[in-house]
C-alpha cells in the first residue's frame, strides 16, 4: 500500500504553505520509511506541542500498516 497520498493530504491541511510539502517513501530493511519535508516555518505545526501532532500521525500510519501486515515509520526531515 502507498501511504504517501494519505500523509501528504493530512500534512497539507496542517501547514501554512501546502505547496512546499514533499512526502517521499523508501523501503529500508522491510520497513516503509515516509519522509515529510515542509517549509522551515511549518515544522512546528507538524510536530505540535510536545510532539502530539507528529505522534498522532505516526500512530495513524502505523495502524494502517499493521492492517496490511507491514511496518511504516514517519519522519520529519529538515
C-alpha positions, 0 to 999 in steps of 0.5 A, a space after each residue: 500500500 502507498 501511504 504517501 497520498 494519505 500523509 501528504 493530504 493530512 500534512 497539507 491541511 496542517 501547514 501554512 504553505 501546502 505547496 512546499 510539502 514533499 512526502 517521499 517513501 523508501 523501503 529500508 530493511 522491510 520497513 516503509 520509511 515516509 519522509 515529510 519535508 515542509 517549509 522551515 516555518 511549518 515544522 512546528 505545526 507538524 510536530 505540535 506541542 510536545 510532539 502530539 501532532 507528529 505522534 498522532 500521525 505516526 500512530 495513524 500510519 502505523 495502524 494502517 500498516 499493521 492492517 496490511 501486515 507491514 511496518 511504516 515509520 514517519 519522519 520529519 526531515 529538515 
